[in-house]
Amino acid sequence: MDAGVNVDGALLYANTASPIVSRDPGTPLLSVLNSRHAESPEGRDRFWGQYFATSRSWSKVYALRETGHFSFTDAEHYVPQAIPDPPGMDVPAGFSLGTAPRQEVVDTTNDLVAGMFDRFLKGAPAPELDDAASRYPLVFEVR
């Protein structure tokens, strides 16, 4: 593997942290998260503290403000912004669509993923990866 992207993927499997939490895969890794998971004290305690304590080759962890897990699914394309989350989606695990502008979520995620592959697979410049928070209003860096 030359590079990897985790788009709001799980870091926990049956109460066991994924190997990516405690081991560097040896390749560049970009993680794009929903804000509920990124800001969760439980997530920080269980995963992110250990993730950031592990020495890594190249890694960036960005979250998008006002997003939920379903913000990174096809629902962003098909559920109009004016429609609130269907009942049952706004659960503690963050399965909400969130309130961020849907097209902005899609465009920002696409730009970050494309930049990752441009830089690490094509050898092209991708300045959006270095300081995404200053380029995209929804983005904040998770540390």
ABEGO torsion letter per residue (X at the ends): XABBBBBGBBABBGGBBBAAAABBAGBBBBBBBBAAAAABAAAAAAAAAAAAABBBBBBBBBBBBGBBAAAABAAAAABBAABBBBBGABBAAGABAEABBAAAAAAAAAAAAAAAAAAAAAGBBBAAAABAAAABAABBBBX
